[in-house]
């Protein structure tokens, strides 16, 4: 019998906070507004066909679950 390595599928997630980074330091600080309703695009680096879109909530937060394990690029935009 040949044993194959186990592979996790669809068990990953990504979460984040979209905010106006007024001082450009990459940290959400008091006075820096959350961006509600921002469109967040998540793209798998290994296969761009695996592209997902989610919208931030009223606090500028998002959670995208059920992703295959891998490396992703994340982009956010808002009006």
N, C-alpha and C positions, 0 to 999 in steps of 0.2 A: 504494500500500500504506500502511495506517495502522499506526503503531507504538503499542503500548500499554505502559504502565509495567509493569515486572516486579513481582510480588508474591511474597513468601516465605510459605509455608504450612507449618504444622506444624514449624517449625524452632526454636522458642523453648524455653526451659527456665527453671525456677525452682528454687532450692536454698536451704536454710536450716538453722538450728540452733535447736531448742526447748530452753530452759533456764529455770531459776528465777532471775529477775533480782532478787536479794535487795535490792540498793541502788537499783534503778529507773533505772539509767543507760543501759540498752539494749545494754550490752556484756557478753559472756560472760567472766567473770573467774574466777581460781582460787577454789575454794570454792563456786561457784554450780553446782548440780547440773544435769546434762543430764536431759532428760525422755524416757526410752525409752518407746516405745509410744504417744506422743501422736498424736491424730488431727489432721491438717492438712487444712483445706478451702481450696481455691483456686477463686475465682469470677471469671469474666470480667466486667468492668464493663459492657462493651457488650452482653452477652447472658448473663444468669444461667443459661440452659440449658447453658452451658459451665461446669459445675461439676465439680471433680475432688477426689478424696479420696486421701490417702496417709498411711501410718503411719511415724513416726520409727523409726530403728534403735536399737541399744543405746547409741549415743553421742548420741542426740537429733537426728540428722541426717536430712534428706530431700532427694531430688532428683526432680523431676517434669519429664520431657522430652516433646517432641512437641507442645508448645502452639502455638497460633496466636499470632502477634505481637499484642500489645495490652497493656492495663492490667488488672491483676488485684488483687483484695483477697484477703488471706491471713489465715486464722483458725486458731488452734490450741487444743485442749482436751485435758485428761487427767484421769483419775480421781484 
